[in-house]
Amino acid sequence: MSSGNLRASDADRDAVAEVLHAAFADGRLTMAEHDQRVSATLKARTFADLTPLTSDLIAIPTTELVGRHGMSPVIVPEGAEQDPDRINTILSNAKRDGKWRMRRISYANTFLGDIKLDLTEATFDARVVELNLTTVMGTCMLRVPTGTRVKDETHSVLGSTSIKGVGDPDPGMPLIVIKGTNVMGEVKVRGPRKLPPWRKALT
């Protein structure tokens, strides 16, 4: 059997998605090309489906796609949900923290509300996850583990997006791609909360 006919895993699709995200960031792909290829990546079933998506960018050997190693323990593809996660608030607040799973694709919408997602103890369903936001005069706050890679693709209208304190990017950690529209609101990404000296002494 040809290697191109082998079934692709979630890790294989994530590896291709990482190449596409990097190519878009470097200006080698337009936004339309990037979105089209990422969509095709998510639908790919075999290596033959995946190979053309990066053939004009960079070659990914089949041996690298099959059984990639070195994933952070916070990335746990086993048991991943296929349906997107959805969080909606109107004039209210939503919060997730502690041990929970960040799905491959999530939607968070807030109107005059507040959404807080603490990922410091969470596990990720994939190497690359997408958070699609619609923030209207509200706030979306993400707290991520140190080394988490974050790519901001949001469109702001009289709003702001800031990424601080996440540390140097670690290639073994997940990549969070933030998309969507922020109208007169705030999108904030921060690293782990720093404990005051008196609490550090107790740990």
LOTORLO-888635 format. One record per residue (C-alpha): residue number from 1; residue in one letter; x negated, y negated, z. Coordinates in Angstrom, 2 decimals, always signed. Each point is the difference from the previous one (the first is absolute). Layout:
# residues N
{atom NUM 'A' {X Y Z}}
...
# end
This chain:
# residues 203
{atom 1 'M' {+0.00 +0.00 +0.00}}
{atom 2 'S' {-1.30 -3.47 -0.90}}
{atom 3 'S' {-0.80 -2.24 +2.99}}
{atom 4 'G' {+2.29 -2.61 -1.54}}
{atom 5 'N' {+2.97 +2.33 +0.55}}
{atom 6 'L' {-0.69 +0.34 +3.72}}
{atom 7 'R' {+2.56 -1.57 +2.31}}
{atom 8 'A' {-1.07 -3.32 +1.55}}
{atom 9 'S' {+0.30 -0.58 +3.74}}
{atom 10 'D' {+0.95 -3.16 +1.90}}
{atom 11 'A' {-3.71 -0.57 +0.75}}
{atom 12 'D' {-0.77 +0.20 -3.74}}
{atom 13 'R' {+2.68 -2.59 -0.80}}
{atom 14 'D' {-1.32 -2.21 +2.80}}
{atom 15 'A' {-3.53 +0.18 -1.46}}
{atom 16 'V' {+1.27 -1.20 -3.39}}
{atom 17 'A' {+2.08 -2.74 +1.63}}
{atom 18 'E' {-3.12 -1.28 +1.78}}
{atom 19 'V' {-1.81 -0.33 -3.35}}
{atom 20 'L' {+2.98 -1.89 -1.45}}
{atom 21 'H' {+0.16 -2.38 +2.98}}
{atom 22 'A' {-3.74 -0.71 -0.31}}
{atom 23 'A' {+0.32 -0.59 -3.76}}
{atom 24 'F' {+2.84 -2.47 +0.56}}
{atom 25 'A' {-2.01 -1.83 +2.68}}
{atom 26 'D' {-2.96 -0.23 -2.42}}
{atom 27 'G' {+2.20 -1.39 -2.79}}
{atom 28 'R' {-0.33 +3.07 -2.23}}
{atom 29 'L' {+3.74 +0.61 +0.13}}
{atom 30 'T' {+2.86 -2.49 -0.18}}
{atom 31 'M' {+2.71 +0.18 +2.65}}
{atom 32 'A' {+2.37 +1.58 -2.51}}
{atom 33 'E' {-2.57 +2.63 -1.01}}
{atom 34 'H' {-0.81 +0.69 +3.65}}
{atom 35 'D' {+3.65 +0.46 +1.00}}
{atom 36 'Q' {+0.72 +2.19 -3.03}}
{atom 37 'R' {-2.96 +2.29 +0.67}}
{atom 38 'V' {+0.65 +0.25 +3.73}}
{atom 39 'S' {+3.59 +0.99 -0.77}}
{atom 40 'A' {-1.27 +2.68 -2.39}}
{atom 41 'T' {-2.49 +1.16 +2.65}}
{atom 42 'L' {+2.75 +0.58 +2.55}}
{atom 43 'K' {+1.92 +2.09 -2.56}}
{atom 44 'A' {-3.02 +2.02 -1.19}}
{atom 45 'R' {+0.22 +3.76 +0.49}}
{atom 46 'T' {-3.27 +1.25 -1.55}}
{atom 47 'F' {-3.57 -1.22 -0.56}}
{atom 48 'A' {+0.89 -0.40 -3.67}}
{atom 49 'D' {+2.56 -2.60 +1.08}}
{atom 50 'L' {-2.55 -1.85 +2.16}}
{atom 51 'T' {-3.07 -0.05 -2.24}}
{atom 52 'P' {+1.27 -2.49 -2.65}}
{atom 53 'L' {+0.89 -2.53 +2.69}}
{atom 54 'T' {-3.67 -0.68 +0.81}}
{atom 55 'S' {-1.75 +1.18 -3.19}}
{atom 56 'D' {-0.77 -3.61 -1.07}}
{atom 57 'L' {-1.03 -1.03 +3.52}}
{atom 58 'I' {-2.08 +2.66 +1.69}}
{atom 59 'A' {-0.18 +3.77 -0.24}}
{atom 60 'I' {+1.05 +1.96 +3.07}}
{atom 61 'P' {-1.36 +3.56 -0.19}}
{atom 62 'T' {+2.47 +2.77 +0.64}}
{atom 63 'T' {-2.30 +1.32 +2.71}}
{atom 64 'E' {+0.38 -3.32 +1.80}}
{atom 65 'L' {+3.78 +0.04 -0.33}}
{atom 66 'V' {+0.36 +3.55 +1.26}}
{atom 67 'G' {-0.50 +0.22 +3.77}}
{atom 68 'R' {-1.40 -3.48 +0.70}}
{atom 69 'H' {-1.63 -0.16 +3.42}}
{atom 70 'G' {-0.78 -2.75 +2.50}}
{atom 71 'M' {+3.52 -1.25 +0.58}}
{atom 72 'S' {+0.54 -1.75 +3.28}}
{atom 73 'P' {+2.00 +2.05 +2.53}}
{atom 74 'V' {+2.68 -2.73 -0.13}}
{atom 75 'I' {+0.82 +1.11 -3.60}}
{atom 76 'V' {+2.24 +3.06 +0.22}}
{atom 77 'P' {+1.65 +0.89 -3.35}}
{atom 78 'E' {+1.52 +3.20 +1.41}}
{atom 79 'G' {+3.67 -0.45 +0.79}}
{atom 80 'A' {+0.24 -3.34 -1.81}}
{atom 81 'E' {+3.50 -1.29 -0.72}}
{atom 82 'Q' {+0.73 -0.64 -3.68}}
{atom 83 'D' {+2.71 -2.62 +0.56}}
{atom 84 'P' {-1.08 -3.60 +0.68}}
{atom 85 'D' {+0.28 -1.42 +3.51}}
{atom 86 'R' {+2.28 -3.04 +0.40}}
{atom 87 'I' {+0.15 -2.66 +2.72}}
{atom 88 'N' {+2.52 -2.85 -0.23}}
{atom 89 'T' {+0.65 -2.84 +2.43}}
{atom 90 'I' {+2.35 -2.99 -0.18}}
{atom 91 'L' {-0.24 -2.46 +2.89}}
{atom 92 'S' {-1.53 +2.82 +2.05}}
{atom 93 'N' {-3.26 +1.78 +0.79}}
{atom 94 'A' {-1.42 +3.45 -0.84}}
{atom 95 'K' {-3.08 +1.62 +1.50}}
{atom 96 'R' {-1.89 +3.25 -0.52}}
{atom 97 'D' {-2.98 +1.03 +2.09}}
{atom 98 'G' {-1.58 +3.00 +1.66}}
{atom 99 'K' {-0.25 +3.27 -1.96}}
{atom 100 'W' {+1.98 -0.16 -3.25}}
{atom 101 'R' {-0.56 +0.67 -3.73}}
{atom 102 'M' {-0.60 -2.65 -2.65}}
{atom 103 'R' {+1.55 +1.32 -3.19}}
{atom 104 'R' {-1.52 -0.31 -3.47}}
{atom 105 'I' {+2.55 -2.71 -0.89}}
{atom 106 'S' {+1.82 -2.23 +2.50}}
{atom 107 'Y' {+2.38 -2.94 -0.33}}
{atom 108 'A' {+0.28 -2.68 +2.68}}
{atom 109 'N' {+2.54 -2.80 -0.47}}
{atom 110 'T' {+0.68 -2.78 +2.48}}
{atom 111 'F' {+2.17 -3.12 -0.11}}
{atom 112 'L' {-0.60 -2.35 +2.93}}
{atom 113 'G' {-1.33 +3.00 +1.89}}
{atom 114 'D' {-3.17 +1.63 +1.23}}
{atom 115 'I' {-1.57 +3.36 -0.96}}
{atom 116 'K' {-2.98 +1.38 +1.92}}
{atom 117 'L' {-1.76 +3.15 -1.20}}
{atom 118 'D' {-2.79 +1.23 +2.28}}
{atom 119 'L' {-2.00 +2.60 -1.95}}
{atom 120 'T' {-2.86 +0.40 +2.47}}
{atom 121 'E' {+1.33 +3.40 +1.18}}
{atom 122 'A' {+1.88 +0.93 -3.18}}
{atom 123 'T' {-0.88 +2.60 -2.62}}
{atom 124 'F' {+0.17 -0.71 -3.73}}
{atom 125 'D' {+1.71 +2.27 -2.54}}
{atom 126 'A' {-2.58 -0.90 -2.69}}
{atom 127 'R' {-3.31 -1.70 -0.63}}
{atom 128 'V' {+1.82 -2.84 -1.76}}
{atom 129 'V' {+3.30 -1.26 +1.41}}
{atom 130 'E' {+2.19 -2.83 -1.26}}
{atom 131 'L' {+1.94 -2.41 +2.20}}
{atom 132 'N' {+2.55 -1.97 -2.00}}
{atom 133 'L' {+1.16 -3.12 +1.83}}
{atom 134 'T' {+2.76 -2.53 -0.39}}
{atom 135 'T' {-0.47 -2.66 +2.67}}
{atom 136 'V' {+2.35 -2.98 +0.07}}
{atom 137 'M' {-0.73 -2.46 +2.81}}
{atom 138 'G' {-1.16 +2.91 +2.12}}
{atom 139 'T' {-3.19 +1.71 +1.14}}
{atom 140 'C' {-1.53 +3.37 -0.81}}
{atom 141 'M' {-2.91 +1.00 +2.22}}
{atom 142 'L' {-2.24 +3.03 -0.63}}
{atom 143 'R' {-2.57 +1.19 +2.50}}
{atom 144 'V' {-2.38 +2.49 -1.64}}
{atom 145 'P' {-2.90 +2.24 +1.11}}
{atom 146 'T' {-3.50 -1.39 -0.35}}
{atom 147 'G' {-1.41 +0.58 -3.50}}
{atom 148 'T' {+3.40 +0.27 -1.69}}
{atom 149 'R' {-0.13 -1.40 -3.52}}
{atom 150 'V' {+2.72 -2.54 -0.82}}
{atom 151 'K' {+0.86 -1.37 -3.44}}
{atom 152 'D' {+2.32 -3.00 -0.12}}
{atom 153 'E' {+2.18 -0.19 -3.12}}
{atom 154 'T' {+2.81 -2.07 +1.52}}
{atom 155 'H' {+1.48 -3.09 -1.63}}
{atom 156 'S' {+0.55 -2.86 +2.45}}
{atom 157 'V' {+2.37 -2.94 -0.40}}
{atom 158 'L' {-0.72 -2.53 +2.75}}
{atom 159 'G' {-1.18 +2.95 +2.08}}
{atom 160 'S' {-3.33 +1.39 +1.18}}
{atom 161 'T' {-1.86 +3.30 +0.10}}
{atom 162 'S' {-3.05 +0.55 +2.20}}
{atom 163 'I' {-2.27 +3.00 +0.66}}
{atom 164 'K' {-2.30 -0.25 +3.02}}
{atom 165 'G' {-1.98 +2.19 +2.36}}
{atom 166 'V' {+0.27 +3.29 -1.92}}
{atom 167 'G' {-3.77 +0.54 -0.14}}
{atom 168 'D' {-2.13 +1.13 -2.94}}
{atom 169 'P' {+1.88 +2.18 -2.51}}
{atom 170 'D' {-0.57 +3.72 +0.59}}
{atom 171 'P' {+0.35 +2.08 -3.21}}
{atom 172 'G' {+1.26 +2.92 +2.08}}
{atom 173 'M' {+2.90 -2.01 +1.40}}
{atom 174 'P' {+3.36 -0.58 -1.70}}
{atom 175 'L' {+0.64 -2.79 -2.47}}
{atom 176 'I' {+3.16 -2.02 +0.69}}
{atom 177 'V' {+1.30 -1.88 -3.04}}
{atom 178 'I' {+2.39 -2.76 +1.05}}
{atom 179 'K' {+2.42 -1.13 -2.70}}
{atom 180 'G' {+3.14 -2.10 -0.18}}
{atom 181 'T' {+1.17 -3.56 +0.54}}
{atom 182 'N' {-0.47 -2.26 +3.00}}
{atom 183 'V' {+2.28 -3.06 +0.03}}
{atom 184 'M' {-0.72 -2.54 +2.75}}
{atom 185 'G' {-1.19 +2.80 +2.26}}
{atom 186 'E' {-3.16 +1.59 +1.39}}
{atom 187 'V' {-1.73 +3.27 -0.79}}
{atom 188 'K' {-2.77 +0.77 +2.47}}
{atom 189 'V' {-2.42 +2.94 +0.05}}
{atom 190 'R' {-2.16 +0.44 +3.09}}
{atom 191 'G' {-2.39 +2.58 +1.40}}
{atom 192 'P' {+0.47 +1.83 +3.31}}
{atom 193 'R' {+1.05 -2.11 +2.95}}
{atom 194 'K' {-2.95 -0.99 +2.18}}
{atom 195 'L' {+0.34 +0.95 +3.64}}
{atom 196 'P' {-0.80 -2.63 +2.65}}
{atom 197 'P' {-3.09 +0.77 +2.12}}
{atom 198 'W' {+2.03 +1.12 +3.02}}
{atom 199 'R' {+1.87 +2.59 -2.10}}
{atom 200 'K' {-3.21 +1.25 -1.63}}
{atom 201 'A' {-1.34 +0.76 +3.46}}
{atom 202 'L' {+2.95 +2.30 +0.65}}
{atom 203 'T' {-0.40 +2.05 -3.21}}
# end
